[in-house]
């Protein structure tokens, strides 16, 4: 995973779910899905935790 990937906020269910999906995508070598999850996580963080 890249070094600038967004980190989930502790205790946030949506953050945890997107992080888990991203981890699974990475594990199966699906870079496109991994990137999609990072984009969605960044968007969620900006909207919910800014």
N, C-alpha and C positions, 0 to 999 in steps of 0.2 A: 504494500500500500504506500501511496506517496506521503511525503513528510508534511505536506500542507493540508492534509485531510481534516475536515472538521471533527471535533470531538463532541460526543453527546453530553448533554447536561445531566448530572446525577439526579435520579429519581423521576425523570421524565419518560413516560411510556412511549410516546411517539419517537423520541430520540433513540431510545433503546431498540425499538423495532427496526428503525432505519439502519442503525449500526449493525444489528444482527443480520439483516438482509445483505448489507454490504460485505460483512465478513463471510457469509455463505457464498456470495458471488465471487469473492476473491479466492475462496477455497476451491471452487470449481473452474477457476481460470476465466471467468466471464468479466473481462475488463470493462465492457460496455455497461453491464448492469451495475458493476461496482461504482463506476463514474456516475451513473444515474442516481444511485443511492446517496452519494456524496453531495450531488447537486440538490437533491430533495432535502437532505439533512441541513445543508447551509441555508436553504430557503426557510425551513421550519425554524431554525435557530434565530434567523433574522426576524421572523414574524412573531415568534412566541417568547423569545428570551432577550430581545433587544431592549 
